[in-house]
Amino acid sequence: MKCFPYTVTIAGPVTHSALIYSGSCWFVNFKLGMDNANDPQITVYDTIVAPVPGTDTELIPTNPYDASAMGLNGISQDESFAQRGIWLVVTAIGGGAYPGAADITIGLWPASVPASLIPTFG
């Protein structure tokens, strides 16, 4: 069974904050391809409105990713249930506009897919 991929391409300078999926779902992973020059900071939230850090649930906690790591980084194999939806935030390290380019693919299943059918990764 293959999950639904949602791909977002960003090109800086930008602070990207957007709803990726609205509704209950199983968040299973994300993949990040970068420009080999600019390190992004990424957070994935369980919310359908602009997140409030420290208040909204983080599915992927705020973390910087090394753009020089062969241009591919941030592969997460995490099976988390999002009650409300998935919101993605991408900024530069320390906040502010991200100056580079990145492709971010988020994998998820709608909540209607039974948990027993979702493969586990570890």
Backbone as CSV, one residue per row, in Angstrom:
resi,resn,N_x,N_y,N_z,CA_x,CA_y,CA_z,C_x,C_y,C_z
1,MET,0.854,-1.176,0.000,0.000,0.000,0.000,0.898,1.236,0.000
2,LYS,0.569,2.192,-0.800,1.370,3.404,-0.916,0.617,4.585,-0.307
3,CYS,1.366,5.409,0.449,0.717,6.561,1.070,0.526,7.687,0.057
4,PHE,-0.249,8.679,0.450,-0.483,9.837,-0.397,0.669,10.810,-0.222
5,PRO,1.421,11.095,-1.276,2.490,12.082,-1.120,1.982,13.490,-1.441
6,TYR,2.331,14.428,-0.607,2.039,15.840,-0.837,3.381,16.541,-0.933
7,THR,3.700,17.087,-2.105,4.997,17.712,-2.315,4.853,19.220,-2.384
8,VAL,5.729,19.897,-1.654,5.769,21.354,-1.638,7.157,21.774,-2.090
9,THR,7.239,22.669,-3.058,8.517,23.229,-3.492,8.568,24.674,-3.045
10,ILE,9.640,25.033,-2.362,9.802,26.423,-1.938,11.118,26.953,-2.469
11,ALA,11.158,28.220,-2.766,12.375,28.888,-3.214,12.457,30.227,-2.503
12,GLY,13.576,30.432,-1.817,13.719,31.605,-0.947,14.018,32.881,-1.686
13,PRO,14.097,33.969,-0.941,13.885,33.976,0.509,12.406,33.943,0.855
14,VAL,12.058,33.026,1.760,10.653,32.854,2.116,10.548,32.202,3.495
15,THR,9.503,32.551,4.208,9.086,31.789,5.377,7.831,31.066,4.932
16,HIS,7.923,29.748,4.811,6.808,28.958,4.309,6.015,28.414,5.491
17,SER,4.751,28.721,5.532,3.862,28.229,6.573,2.519,27.962,5.910
18,ALA,2.154,26.681,5.809,0.941,26.362,5.058,0.316,25.047,5.509
19,LEU,-1.000,24.967,5.325,-1.749,23.751,5.577,-1.457,22.771,4.443
20,ILE,-1.062,21.557,4.818,-0.775,20.511,3.837,-1.979,19.591,3.672
21,TYR,-2.635,19.271,4.793,-3.779,18.362,4.749,-4.745,18.721,5.868
22,SER,-6.027,18.792,5.556,-7.048,19.102,6.554,-7.837,17.843,6.876
23,GLY,-7.894,17.492,8.154,-8.632,16.318,8.597,-7.727,15.326,9.287
24,SER,-8.336,14.402,9.993,-7.572,13.374,10.692,-6.819,12.514,9.688
25,CYS,-5.583,12.181,10.044,-4.774,11.369,9.133,-3.608,10.749,9.898
26,TRP,-3.010,9.764,9.258,-1.789,9.147,9.760,-0.619,9.809,9.043
27,PHE,0.206,10.525,9.776,1.429,11.118,9.235,2.507,10.038,9.317
28,VAL,3.129,9.699,8.179,4.085,8.595,8.198,5.523,8.992,7.905
29,ASN,5.752,10.026,7.133,7.140,10.406,6.875,7.217,11.742,6.158
30,PHE,8.436,12.259,6.091,8.688,13.348,5.169,10.094,13.211,4.619
31,LYS,10.262,13.673,3.390,11.559,13.656,2.715,11.871,15.077,2.307
32,LEU,13.129,15.416,2.380,13.541,16.788,2.146,14.726,16.819,1.202
33,GLY,14.557,17.452,0.047,15.655,17.672,-0.885,16.005,19.147,-0.877
34,MET,17.290,19.460,-0.740,17.699,20.861,-0.589,18.712,21.265,-1.634
35,ASP,19.061,22.548,-1.612,19.936,23.128,-2.627,21.425,22.978,-2.333
36,ASN,21.791,22.246,-1.290,23.178,22.000,-0.921,23.882,23.244,-0.392
37,ALA,23.137,24.296,-0.068,23.780,25.518,0.413,23.102,26.121,1.644
38,ASN,21.796,26.007,1.738,21.056,26.686,2.797,20.361,25.686,3.708
39,ASP,20.647,25.767,5.004,20.057,24.847,5.972,18.681,25.344,6.403
40,PRO,17.620,24.571,6.152,16.296,24.975,6.617,16.026,24.466,8.036
41,GLN,15.076,25.088,8.662,14.555,24.636,9.945,13.095,24.272,9.702
42,ILE,12.702,23.056,10.065,11.378,22.551,9.712,10.625,22.093,10.951
43,THR,9.321,22.402,10.961,8.414,21.902,11.990,7.140,21.435,11.294
44,VAL,6.626,20.281,11.699,5.352,19.777,11.189,4.398,19.693,12.379
45,TYR,3.243,20.367,12.256,2.272,20.464,13.341,0.995,19.701,13.038
46,ASP,0.278,19.324,14.099,-1.072,18.777,14.010,-2.030,19.940,14.248
47,THR,-2.377,20.655,13.181,-3.287,21.794,13.268,-3.804,22.140,11.878
48,ILE,-4.903,22.891,11.824,-5.430,23.351,10.530,-5.418,24.876,10.429
49,VAL,-4.906,25.534,11.459,-4.745,26.990,11.439,-3.290,27.296,11.787
50,ALA,-2.851,28.510,11.529,-1.463,28.870,11.805,-1.073,28.426,13.220
51,PRO,-0.010,27.631,13.333,0.346,27.051,14.623,0.899,28.069,15.618
52,VAL,0.691,27.747,16.878,1.256,28.527,17.974,2.328,27.655,18.621
53,PRO,3.632,27.983,18.407,4.693,27.168,19.003,4.513,27.049,20.518
54,GLY,4.698,25.832,21.020,4.538,25.588,22.436,3.114,25.242,22.833
55,THR,2.168,25.459,21.927,0.764,25.171,22.211,0.265,24.031,21.329
56,ASP,0.504,24.121,20.016,0.047,23.088,19.090,1.008,21.893,19.101
57,THR,0.451,20.704,18.875,1.240,19.476,18.872,2.183,19.445,17.681
58,GLU,3.450,19.159,17.947,4.449,19.010,16.887,4.565,17.534,16.523
59,LEU,4.286,17.208,15.265,4.484,15.840,14.783,5.966,15.620,14.492
60,ILE,6.615,16.615,13.949,8.069,16.651,13.782,8.528,17.914,14.485
61,PRO,9.213,17.790,15.623,9.638,18.979,16.360,10.571,19.852,15.534
62,THR,10.597,21.146,15.853,11.464,22.092,15.162,12.890,21.565,15.164
63,ASN,13.458,21.480,13.970,14.796,20.914,13.841,15.474,21.474,12.595
64,PRO,16.770,21.812,12.692,17.509,22.231,11.501,17.999,21.009,10.722
65,TYR,18.119,21.161,9.410,18.601,20.084,8.559,19.780,20.576,7.734
66,ASP,20.820,19.759,7.646,22.070,20.107,6.990,21.938,19.963,5.474
67,ALA,21.932,21.092,4.784,21.752,21.082,3.327,22.924,20.441,2.598
68,SER,24.079,20.357,3.224,25.246,19.799,2.544,25.283,18.280,2.592
69,ALA,24.319,17.660,3.252,24.291,16.198,3.375,23.751,15.562,2.100
70,MET,24.521,15.671,1.032,24.179,15.092,-0.265,22.879,15.644,-0.838
71,GLY,22.423,16.788,-0.339,21.219,17.411,-0.870,19.929,16.714,-0.482
72,LEU,20.021,15.645,0.321,18.825,14.943,0.776,18.950,14.730,2.269
73,ASN,17.944,15.111,2.999,18.017,15.025,4.448,16.596,15.002,4.993
74,GLY,16.462,14.834,6.280,15.164,14.933,6.925,14.216,13.820,6.602
75,ILE,14.752,12.630,6.391,13.849,11.514,6.138,13.393,10.984,7.485
76,SER,12.115,11.047,7.720,11.554,10.620,8.992,10.604,9.470,8.754
77,GLN,10.762,8.419,9.491,9.826,7.305,9.434,9.083,7.296,10.753
78,ASP,8.033,8.039,10.811,7.309,8.244,12.051,5.836,8.012,11.792
79,GLU,5.215,7.168,12.598,3.787,6.944,12.435,3.063,7.694,13.545
80,SER,2.559,8.861,13.232,1.851,9.686,14.212,0.440,9.958,13.706
81,PHE,-0.509,9.976,14.619,-1.875,10.276,14.228,-2.135,11.766,14.424
82,ALA,-2.508,12.435,13.360,-2.845,13.861,13.420,-4.357,13.975,13.574
83,GLN,-4.799,14.566,14.661,-6.229,14.703,14.930,-6.902,15.709,13.996
84,ARG,-6.200,16.821,13.738,-6.822,17.928,13.002,-6.328,18.079,11.575
85,GLY,-5.053,17.861,11.339,-4.479,18.044,10.011,-2.980,18.223,10.108
86,ILE,-2.358,18.557,8.995,-0.906,18.718,8.961,-0.565,20.106,8.439
87,TRP,0.218,20.821,9.215,0.675,22.170,8.872,2.195,22.146,8.853
88,LEU,2.788,22.668,7.789,4.240,22.679,7.599,4.787,24.096,7.745
89,VAL,5.877,24.241,8.513,6.563,25.527,8.650,8.023,25.328,8.281
90,VAL,8.530,26.152,7.355,9.936,26.125,6.959,10.496,27.531,7.110
91,THR,11.571,27.659,7.864,12.249,28.949,8.049,13.748,28.732,7.941
92,ALA,14.486,29.827,8.014,15.937,29.756,8.102,16.302,29.357,9.534
93,ILE,17.507,28.884,9.721,17.981,28.551,11.063,17.852,29.791,11.937
94,GLY,17.236,29.634,13.085,17.037,30.764,13.982,15.811,31.598,13.650
95,GLY,15.036,31.187,12.635,13.830,31.931,12.250,14.083,32.862,11.087
96,GLY,13.044,33.489,10.598,13.157,34.398,9.466,13.045,33.681,8.143
97,ALA,13.286,34.402,7.072,13.114,33.877,5.718,14.183,32.848,5.381
98,TYR,13.765,31.746,4.789,14.683,30.719,4.310,15.206,31.159,2.942
99,PRO,16.536,31.294,2.782,17.066,31.867,1.549,17.212,30.905,0.377
100,GLY,17.039,29.613,0.607,17.337,28.652,-0.447,16.131,28.050,-1.125
101,ALA,16.355,26.856,-1.694,15.298,26.110,-2.380,15.206,24.727,-1.760
102,ALA,13.990,24.214,-1.644,13.796,22.890,-1.059,12.546,22.250,-1.625
103,ASP,12.582,20.935,-1.747,11.409,20.128,-2.084,11.098,19.287,-0.858
104,ILE,9.884,19.387,-0.380,9.473,18.657,0.809,8.285,17.787,0.435
105,THR,8.421,16.485,0.655,7.339,15.552,0.373,6.868,14.954,1.688
106,ILE,5.584,15.080,1.958,4.990,14.539,3.176,4.103,13.366,2.796
107,GLY,4.316,12.243,3.486,3.509,11.056,3.231,2.471,10.890,4.323
108,LEU,1.234,10.598,3.925,0.177,10.410,4.912,-0.913,9.519,4.359
109,TRP,-1.704,8.979,5.272,-2.921,8.256,4.927,-4.079,8.949,5.610
110,PRO,-5.215,9.100,4.929,-6.407,9.620,5.613,-6.792,8.697,6.769
111,ALA,-7.460,9.233,7.764,-7.835,8.462,8.949,-8.755,7.292,8.630
112,SER,-9.393,7.313,7.467,-10.289,6.221,7.100,-9.540,4.920,6.829
113,VAL,-8.210,4.992,6.637,-7.418,3.781,6.441,-7.149,3.169,7.821
114,PRO,-7.538,1.930,8.050,-7.322,1.318,9.365,-5.834,1.214,9.697
115,ALA,-5.506,1.449,10.957,-4.116,1.416,11.403,-3.461,0.070,11.091
116,SER,-4.233,-1.006,11.109,-3.683,-2.331,10.852,-3.171,-2.489,9.415
117,LEU,-3.598,-1.618,8.504,-3.149,-1.697,7.118,-1.947,-0.814,6.833
118,ILE,-1.546,-0.004,7.805,-0.425,0.916,7.604,0.863,0.220,8.008
119,PRO,1.816,0.091,7.073,3.065,-0.580,7.429,3.839,0.213,8.461
120,THR,4.527,-0.488,9.348,5.376,0.197,10.332,6.814,0.167,9.843
121,PHE,7.600,1.096,10.349,8.957,1.247,9.848,10.002,0.995,10.920
122,GLY,9.629,0.481,12.036,10.675,0.232,13.010,10.166,0.212,14.345
